[in-house]
Every structure is written in C-alpha cells, then in structure tokens.
Amino acid sequence: MAPTRRSSPRISSRAPPGYNHKRIVDGLTLGARYRRNYAGVHDGKEPFYPPLPLPIPKDIQPADPRGPGLTLNDLECVKALGRGGNGSVLLVRTRGPAAEGGSKVFALKAVGKKALRQRENSEIDNDNSRERTALVTMDWHPFVCGLLQTFYDERNIYFLLEYGSGGSFSDLITTQNRPMTPAQMVFYFANIMCGLEHLEKSGIVHRDLKPGNILVGADGYLLICDFGPSMFVPEPGASTNPGTSFANGEGTTMYQAPEAFIDGHRGQPPDVRYGTAIDWWSAGVILYEMATNEFPYDPQSSRKPEQRIADAGPNIGEEMFALIHSRPFQWPAQIRVGRKLKNLISGLLTINANERLGACGGFDEVRQHPWLVTVDWPRMRRKWYLPPTLDTRPFPDRPSKPVKRSQYPGLHFVESS
C-alpha cells in the first residue's frame, strides 16, 4: 500500500518548534530593526554605493596557477617535423627551469621575416601573416591546432602550437594501403566537420584542407592545422569578381575547389560564392580518398599512390582544372560504396559552388545527411567516442633532414650524444 500524505515520513504535519506562523515580518521592518548597525551609511536621501574598484590587499591577491610564460630561451629543438610553403615546423621541448616537473613537447613553426615582408606587396591588403591573424582571431577549439604563444628573433617569427603526436592524417591513410571501414570514415569525417564548424563560426576559410594539414592528436582525434592560405569569408554584398584573391591558385591542386583555381571563374555563375564552399569541396575529396584510397580527379592516375606528387609539374593546375570540367568523377569498380556515401560525396564535389552541399547551409546542412545520422554531435564535440584503431603498429618515422642551426639563431638545440 502506498503511503498517504499523513502517514508519509517525508511530510510532517507539525510545524517546527518555536515557529509562529501568525508573526510575519516583512523586509522593511527587518531592515529598520538592524538600521543602527549601518549608522552614517545611508541617510535616506541617496543610495550608498562603495567606490569602485575596491582595493584588494596584496596579501590576499590570488596567484596565477599557470606560472610565468615561456620564452624562446626556454625551448630547445629536438628535430624537424616538416617544411612547407609557409615555413618549417620543428619539434621542440621545454628546457631549464621551464622543464621542472617534466619536459613538455610542442610544435614550433618558423616563418622567415623576409617572406613576411614580401607579402606586404601582395594583393591582400594590410595582412602580413594570414595564419597569425586566423589563429589569434579564433577561440581555442578541440579540433583545431591552437596557437599557444609567439616569439621572434632577428631572422624568424615563431608560432608555438599544439603538437599532434599521432602524426598527420595523411600518414594514417597511406600506411593502411586500403580503404577505411564505414565506421572509421564516419568518425574521422565527423572530426573534420567539427573543425570546419568552428572555422565557419569564426568566419574563416582554410583554403588548403588536406590530410597533410590535419594532425592526429594523442587522444586519436583530428586537429586541423596550417592556416597559411586562410582568408576571412567575404561580407554579404562584397565584390566577388574574377580577380578576387580567393581565385589565386593557392592551395594543393588535388584538393582544390574549381572556383579556387586562377581561372576558376570559368564554368561558375556570375554570383559565385567564394567562401566555405571551398573547404567543403576539399572535405569531399578527403572523404573520397578515405573510401577508395584514390583521388576523384587525378591527372597522375597512371602512377602508383605512393609515387604521386600533389603539385608535380608546372601545368598540373591547368590539367586538373580541365579534368574537373571535362567529366564527372568515377568510382573504382573493385570497391563497393554505399548509396548514401556516394550521394554525400557527389553533393560535396558539385562543380557549381552555389549548389554545393554546405555552401549555403554550412555545417548544419551537411550534418543532416542520412549517411551521418548515427553521429551524436554533442558527444562527438566532447570527444566521448572511442577512436577507432586502424593499426597497432606505430607510424614509421620519416627521416628528418638535418636542421641548419644558423637559420634559427634564437633557438637552442638538443646536443646529440
């Protein structure tokens, strides 16, 4: 038998001892009773407000738990991680007093001041470092390689970045030498989408999205990096004439959207959208590569995958542009791909930028596709999914070229034993 209201132990019909329900004191009466404690504070005419800001005694000021910031003298170079068109990337670790309690590892990108000065005469006004501008503008995000600090010496400007200890996403794809499973493709493509969602909210177009510019973090999730060619999304009503800087051929040819080529305005409507549609095309190419281990458009298709060079030859861009407009991409006959995945990739690889999936609706439009219906996006953003393991063997270390110490005068180096 369920307990009744009278017999329930949770509800007592008796008032607590000493309670007098007939005596009700309002706030004004209670305030007048204790008014003598505040004599001279409030005279009844003007409300009293203490002067701001209130002085805080030095002995009770909270200490910064982060400690002092790092300087270039607190870092030492371990090895070179890679080199691109926008600078070289080094693996560094803390040294000296900064290494107390354990040395910490970071990625340090060095950009020559001479290269930055050359950009002053480029077609991009008042922007000497687009990467620095993009990283400073964006808030920290778990799917974007964040900027921690900047340094400089007489030769370079340095960007201290988060280090993806799992290598690049390109290494993860090529070392498998086979297409990914559907579960793996959904997980990693959802990672890329979470990063693009943050770029979309920040008003930034990456313009060089490719597996080589995506890192695998220590937790198995992906991080978008290398914002050298990035630009801000044009304001509504801004000029998008053929001479716009979005169509200057920057980026990697195999992942470049048709409208981003130098002559990209050909085959596009007059009001073509130069914006996030460029990144969604690149995301479609990456998804196609995950599903087939090939490129959807490849002028070098006769070569083996490990021998392909994305930007080989001076005319590769013209060949790629002509190939995209000559025929639709094909699916390998020996690989089975589901209809939903085919439909998603076809929407992302639409030549007309205004009709491309994600061009108008952005992330919200792409995430509603049936192929992504199994993704719980709040859980994915919080990294609550268990990352898939493609191979238990570690990625082979690429032989790093010797670092010329004279190129980094303000940096210390690990002494070889």
C-alpha positions, 0 to 999 in steps of 0.5 A: 500500500502506498503511503498517504500524505499523513502517514508519509515520513517525508511530510510532517504535519507539525510545524517546527518548534518555536515557529509562529506562523501568525508573526510575519515580518516583512523586509522593511521592518527587518531592515529598520530593526538592524538600521543602527548597525549601518549608522552614517551609511545611508541617510535616506536621501541617496543610495550608498554605493562603495567606490569602485574598484575596491582595493584588494590587499596584496596579501590576499591577491590570488596567484596565477596557477599557470606560472610565468610564460615561456620564452624562446630561451626556454625551448630547445629543438629536438628535430624537424617535423616538416617544411612547407610553403609557409615555413618549417615546423620543428619539434621542440621541448621545454628546457631549464627551469621551464622543464621542472616537473617534466619536459613538455613537447610542442610544435614550433613553426618558423616563418622567415621575416623576409617572406613576411615582408614580401607579402606586404606587396601582395594583393591582400591588403594590410595582412602580413601573416594570414595564419597569425591573424586566423589563429589569434582571431579564433577561440581555442577549439578541440579540433583545431591546432591552437596557437599557444604563444609567439616569439621572434628573433632577428631572422624568424617569427615563431608560432608555438602550437599544439603538437599532434603526436599521432602524426598527420592524417595523411600518414594514417591513410597511406600506411593502411594501403586500403580503404577505411571501414564505414565506421572509421570514415564516419568518425574521422569525417565527423572530426573534420566537420567539427573543425570546419564548424568552428572555422565557419563560426569564426568566419574563416576559410582554410583554403588548403584542407588536406590530410597533410594539414590535419594532425592526429592528436594523442587522444586519436582525434583530428586537429586541423592545422596550417592556416597559411592560405586562410582568408576571412569569408567575404561580407554579404554584398562584397565584390566577388569578381574574377580577380578576387584573391580567393581565385589565386591558385593557392592551395594543393591542386588535388584538393582544390575547389574549381572556383579556387583555381586562377581561372576558376571563374570559368564554368561558375555563375556570375554570383559565385560564392567564394567562401566555405564552399571551398573547404567543403569541396576539399572535405569531399575529396578527403572523404573520397580518398578515405573510401577508395584510397584514390583521388576523384580527379587525378591527372597522375592516375597512371602512377602508383599512390605512393609515387604521386606528387600533389603539385608535380609539374608546372601545368598540373593546375591547368590539367586538373582544372580541365579534368574537373570540367571535362567529366564527372568523377568515377568510382573504382569498380573493385570497391563497393560504396554505399548509396548514401556515401556516394550521394554525400560525396557527389553533393560535396564535389558539385562543380557549381559552388552555389549548389554545393552541399554546405555552401549555403547551409554550412555545417548544419546542412551537411550534418543532416545527411542520412549517411551521418545520422548515427553521429551524436554531435554533442558527444562527438564535440566532447570527444566521448567516442572511442577512436577507432584503431586502424593499426597497432603498429606505430607510424614509421618515422620519416627521416628528418633532414638535418636542421641548419642551426644558423637559420634559427639563431634564437633557438637552442638545440638538443646536443646529440650524444 
